Amino acid sequence: MTMDDYDASFALWAATPGMVLSASDERGQLAAFLARNPGFSFVCAEGGRLAGTVLCGHDGRRGFLYHAAVTSDMRGRGIGGTLARLALAKLRAAGIGKCHLFVLADNEPGQGFWARTGWEKREGILLYSADT
């Protein structure tokens, strides 16, 4: 993924139920994320049109996936799984042995996808956030 993919990616994320967007997804913030994690994020295009995305990065210890999304008309074709596998392979090559992702509690399609593709739902973990 490069910043050339930003407009189409943002439009996909905005149209994806269960996707949360914030100021962190603005152009400048995403450019900084991609610069800190070069080559870790991927897009899939078909017929000259964006079909899917995954943002991937790491903190040197754990990897994280964000904004894994596939257009509604392209779901069920293996695009999401392929994007996730590409990101995991990149993390593995960087020596990162564990990856996490966040799914909203009411995002049943997202939960179903990750469970079907072999991801383990963690219990007993609460997420706390603070603005800086």
Secondary structure, DSSP 8 states (H G I E B T S, - for coil): --GGGHHHHHHHHHHSTT----GGGSHHHHHHHHHHSTT--EEEEETTEEEEEEEEEE-SS-EEEEEEEE-GGGTTSSHHHHHHHHHHHHHHHTT---EEE---TT-HHHHHHHHHTT-----S--------
